[in-house]
């Protein structure tokens, strides 16, 4: 039943900032606020964040939004990044920083997982075995600093920073749980198989750090009264929400495999929504629960716009912007250019190899900066298409590709993607898709929307 609310709020924590967005029932973005926070790299492979800074930024963004938005909010939904993990002691004080998705230090324990074990864990949990995965990070933390790990009583992710501080209970949603590599989203429980892999050769016992309670995305939380009052949200329902990637599909209205989302920002991702779990013949795709029997299947790449930025900065004497880099690259023929393997930052999909490296092949004396730009652009595009082909093998051929991120600022690159994929492409009409997906979860939770079929 529709409420008298004027807008619904989606709070979207990203890698380096949080956005609080107010949407009306038509999906129109009425107002948004933003607060930044750092991603620290104190040592090779490390990519960490301070939990307190994320919480402070999230609260400030909400307070600013409420202060600046007239009318009555109908509910708040939460969106958070996947794959983050940190440890807490008995008093719930952090023992580590947040070890984010971008942290690769757990690569040193990858050899502990055999190829057959990796396939079985992917089949069971829907998360590829990779240093990004909390499963692998858990094992690395356990072996890297056993003394510190022995002090740990809780293992948490980014969502639980919010739920613990605002409700007094560390609750995690199914979307983020299914991206940990530790959760069986079909059975709806923490996976004994994955927990055994994380702790081998020992066993997972009651002495291990406790994992959070898992609930559906539409689960309603109860504000601590003093928190709701401080944020200006007394009487406004709070809903658990989900992960940024899954909610981006929801917020874009992509609820069937016929419509595929391609996002190219710093990193890149190719995602489709499906009504079936465990559909990955190539053993190379993630499969995360959305809600009910909806799942999001796809692959994410480390080497999106970040690979172009690396080369643009390296060749800054020729290109003052990524846009110039792209246009110059497309001014020469692909056939006249070298080939570029784009794994500058290791890789997730399609190869799931954190130790992979980039390379140029076929470099000749007549090549100049334009040919290098063309090679890089083609290499990044080819990598996206390799993920798309894996996805098509799993869920069928899409009717349309919905493209978002920095790639949409380059019509020439959009044309290249359409030409090379053989699929119609369109700019996704959801500039804050993850935040809007979180707001839709709030509408579903309040009953303002009856089901996903109304989206």
Residue, then its C-alpha position, 0 to 999 in steps of 0.5 A: x500500500x502506498x504511503x504518504x511519503x514524498x521521497x525514499x532515501x538510498x544511501x550508497x557507500x562506494x570505494x571513496x565516497x558515500x552518496x545519500x539520494x532522495x528519489x520520488x516514486x517515478x525514480x526522479x532524483x530529487x536531491x543528493x549529498x556526497x561525503x568523501x573518505x580515503x582509500x589508503x595504500x600503506x604497503x604493496x597490495x594493501x587497500x584499507x579504510x578506517x571504519x570510523x571514517x566511513x560511519x562518520x561520512x555516512x551520517x553526515x551525508x544523511x544529515x545533509x540530505x534530510x536538512x536540504x530535502x523538503x517533505x517527508x521521507x518514507x524509508x531508508x535503504x542501504x547499499x555497500x561495496x562487496x568483499x570488505x572484511x575486518x576483525x573486532x575484539x570481544x568489546x567490538x573494537x576494530x583490530x584491523x582496518x577494513x580490508x577492501x575488495x581492492x586489497x590483494x595481499x591475500x594472494x599469498x594463500x591462493x596456492x592453498x586452494x586446488x583447482x577442483x576445490x576452487x570450482x566446488x567453492x564457486x559452485x557452492x557460494x557463487x563467489x570465485x576464489x580470488x584474493x578479493x574474496x573474504x573467504x581468502x582474506x579470512x584465511x590470510x588473516x588467520x595465517x598472516x598474524x595468528x596472534x592478532x587473529x586469536x584476539x578476534x571475536x567477530x568478523x564483519x564487513x562494511x554493512x555491519x558498520x552501519x547496522x551495528x552503530x545504528x541499531x545495536x545489532x550486526x546484521x548483514x544482507x543476503x546480497x553481501x553475504x553471497x559475495x563473501x565466498x562463505x555463504x550458500x545463498x541457495x541454502x540460505x546459511x553460512x557454508x560449512x564447506x567454505x568455512x572448512x576451506x578457510x580454516x584448513x587444516x584445522x576445523x571451524x569451531x566455536x572459537x573462531x570469530x563469529x559471523x553476522x546474522x544474515x537477513x533478506x534485503x527488505x528486512x526492517x531494522x530498528x533504529x536506536x532512538x538516539x541515533x534516529x534523533x541525531x540523524x533526523x530520521x525518527x519514525x522513518x523505517x530503515x531497511x537492510x538493502x544490499x550490495x552496490x553491484x546487485x542494487x545497480x541492476x535493480x535500480x536500472x530495472x534490469x530484471x531479466x537476462x535479456x537486458x545486460x548492464x555494462x559498467x566501465x569506471x575505474x574498474x568494469x563489470x558485466x551483469x545480468x539478472x536471472x531467476x536461477x542460481x548456479x548457472x556457470x558452465x565456464x566456472x568464471x562468473x559470480x552469482x549473487x542473490x538479489x531477492x527471493x529467487x532473483x540472482x545477479x550473474x556476471x563478472x568484474x574486471x580490475x582493468x577498466x578506465x584505470x588501465x586507460x588512465x595509466x597509459x594516458x598519464x604515462x603518455x601525458x606529453x601527448x594526451x592531457x585527458x582520457x578523452x583525448x587518449x580515446x579519440x587519438x586511438x580511434x584515429x588509427x586502424x586496429x589492424x595497424x596497431x599492436x595488441x595489448x593484454x590489459x592486466x595491469x592490476x591483476x584480474x578478476x573476470x574473465x581469468x581470475x588471476x591476481x598475479x596476471x600482468x599486462x603486455x604489448x605484442x606486435x610493437x613495431x618501429x612505425x607505431x606512435x602514441x596513437x597506435x598505443x592508445x588504440x591497442x589499450x582501448x581494444x584490449x580493455x574492450x576485448x576483455x569486457x567482451x570476453x566476460x560478456x561471452x561467458x555471460x551469454x554462455x550461461x544465460x543466453x544472448x541479450x537484446x540490449x547492453x545498458x552501459x554506464x560509467x565513464x565510458x558513456x562520456x565517449x560516443x566513439x567508445x560506445x560505438x566501438x563497443x556496439x560494433x564489436x559486441x554485435x549488440x545494440x547499446x544504450x546509455x543506462x538511464x539511472x545515474x545513481x543506480x545503486x542508490x536508487x536500487x537501495x531506495x526501491x528496497x525501502x519501498x518494497x519493505x514498506x509495502x509501497x511496492x508490492x513486488x519486484x514485478x512492479x519495478 
